[in-house]
Amino acid sequence: MAETADYSVADHLRDGRTIKIRALCPDDRADMLAAIARTSMQSLQRRFFAPKKGFSESEMAFFLDIDFESHVALVAQIDEAGRPAIVGGGRYIVVQPGRAEIAFVVIDAYQGQGIGTILMRHLAILARHAGLKELIAEVLPENNAMLKLFKKFGFKTTSQSSSQVTHLVLRLP
Ligand SMILES: CC(C)(COP(=O)(O)OP(=O)(O)OC[C@H]1O[C@@H](n2cnc3c(N)ncnc32)[C@H](O)[C@@H]1OP(=O)(O)O)[C@@H](O)C(=O)NCCC(=O)NCCS
């Protein structure tokens, strides 16, 4: 969707600093890799459910090849000493008609400042705009920050098919 591919808005962290939320673009590859390098193993494990030291070419191609219909990705960009840096990202991937899976990662130094909440808010706007009916997520049960964030937006825990992962769903009005 062209509008979504051009999405770019200013928002504010809890301390009032401005952050830009915008659509991920293919040119973001280097900045995305820089952000991954600044993210702890624990955070990457919570995002990808496996220890991640790096990403293969095909994984990077998948993360950057966004059609903004079946796969929508936003980044959070902040000014660091006069240079824009990507400090977080969120995406949803349509897994069935009307239903998409959503996930986020914020680099550790910026966690707890509201970026996850902001990304969720903007992805929910885009999901509703696209006519999606449901957002789903899988979260490690010990991931209190992610669970708290999803519950704040009205996600409900559904059946836990395994004790290792908590499944959540948000029905979009
Ligand atoms: C989960 C994550 C995306 C949240 O992003 P964030 O920018 O830190 O989130 P926010 O600052 O918007 O905080 C969200 C809520 O979690 C709470 N929170 C933050 N850290 C917490 C912690 N360690 N324990 C419990 N709650 C926590 C915040 O207080 C906030 O709740 P509030 O709005 O009621 O105050 C981020 O911590 C992260 O990237 N974690 C690693 C990757 C990951 O877990 N991804 C999830 C895969 S689905």
The ligand as a MOL file (V3000), in Angstrom:
LIG
                    3D

  0  0  0     0  0            999 V3000
M  V30 BEGIN CTAB
M  V30 COUNTS 48 50 0 0 0
M  V30 BEGIN ATOM
M  V30 1 C 9.4940 -5.6670 24.6470 0
M  V30 2 C 10.0140 -4.3480 24.0770 0
M  V30 3 C 9.7690 -4.3120 22.5840 0
M  V30 4 C 9.2470 -3.2040 24.7490 0
M  V30 5 O 9.7180 -1.9960 24.2160 0
M  V30 6 P 10.0240 -0.7670 25.1700 0
M  V30 7 O 10.3440 0.3920 24.3120 0
M  V30 8 O 11.0020 -1.1530 26.1740 0
M  V30 9 O 8.5550 -0.5910 25.8070 0
M  V30 10 P 7.9370 0.6500 26.5530 0
M  V30 11 O 9.0110 1.5510 27.0280 0
M  V30 12 O 6.8950 1.2110 25.6710 0
M  V30 13 O 7.2890 -0.0690 27.8120 0
M  V30 14 C 6.2090 -0.9510 27.6900 0
M  V30 15 C 5.7190 -1.3380 29.0610 0
M  V30 16 O 6.5630 -2.3360 29.6040 0
M  V30 17 C 7.0020 -1.9580 30.8960 0
M  V30 18 N 8.3130 -2.5140 31.1190 0
M  V30 19 C 9.4700 -2.1340 30.5370 0
M  V30 20 N 10.4600 -2.9420 30.9610 0
M  V30 21 C 9.8920 -3.8340 31.8210 0
M  V30 22 C 10.3730 -4.9300 32.5820 0
M  V30 23 N 11.6560 -5.2840 32.5090 0
M  V30 24 N 9.5030 -5.6180 33.3370 0
M  V30 25 C 8.1850 -5.2850 33.3800 0
M  V30 26 N 7.6550 -4.2710 32.6640 0
M  V30 27 C 8.5180 -3.5580 31.9090 0
M  V30 28 C 6.9830 -0.4640 30.8710 0
M  V30 29 O 6.8780 0.0650 32.1870 0
M  V30 30 C 5.7500 -0.1780 30.0480 0
M  V30 31 O 4.5690 -0.2310 30.7980 0
M  V30 32 P 3.8210 1.1290 31.1960 0
M  V30 33 O 3.4790 1.8110 29.9140 0
M  V30 34 O 2.6330 0.6550 31.9470 0
M  V30 35 O 4.8010 1.9020 32.0100 0
M  V30 36 C 11.5220 -4.1550 24.3740 0
M  V30 37 O 11.7340 -4.2510 25.7470 0
M  V30 38 C 12.3870 -5.1460 23.6380 0
M  V30 39 O 12.8200 -4.9040 22.5340 0
M  V30 40 N 12.6680 -6.3260 24.2400 0
M  V30 41 C 13.4830 -7.3240 23.5840 0
M  V30 42 C 12.8140 -7.9200 22.3630 0
M  V30 43 C 11.4720 -8.5150 22.6520 0
M  V30 44 O 11.2160 -8.9600 23.7530 0
M  V30 45 N 10.6050 -8.5490 21.6600 0
M  V30 46 C 9.2890 -9.1050 21.7930 0
M  V30 47 C 9.0280 -10.1310 20.7350 0
M  V30 48 S 7.2860 -10.2720 20.3970 0
M  V30 END ATOM
M  V30 BEGIN BOND
M  V30 1 1 1 2
M  V30 2 1 2 3
M  V30 3 1 2 4
M  V30 4 1 2 36
M  V30 5 1 4 5
M  V30 6 1 5 6
M  V30 7 2 6 7
M  V30 8 1 6 8
M  V30 9 1 6 9
M  V30 10 1 9 10
M  V30 11 2 10 11
M  V30 12 1 10 12
M  V30 13 1 10 13
M  V30 14 1 13 14
M  V30 15 1 14 15
M  V30 16 1 15 16
M  V30 17 1 15 30
M  V30 18 1 16 17
M  V30 19 1 17 18
M  V30 20 1 17 28
M  V30 21 1 18 19
M  V30 22 1 18 27
M  V30 23 2 19 20
M  V30 24 1 20 21
M  V30 25 1 21 22
M  V30 26 2 21 27
M  V30 27 1 22 23
M  V30 28 2 22 24
M  V30 29 1 24 25
M  V30 30 2 25 26
M  V30 31 1 26 27
M  V30 32 1 28 29
M  V30 33 1 28 30
M  V30 34 1 30 31
M  V30 35 1 31 32
M  V30 36 2 32 33
M  V30 37 1 32 34
M  V30 38 1 32 35
M  V30 39 1 36 37
M  V30 40 1 36 38
M  V30 41 2 38 39
M  V30 42 1 38 40
M  V30 43 1 40 41
M  V30 44 1 41 42
M  V30 45 1 42 43
M  V30 46 2 43 44
M  V30 47 1 43 45
M  V30 48 1 45 46
M  V30 49 1 46 47
M  V30 50 1 47 48
M  V30 END BOND
M  V30 END CTAB
M  END
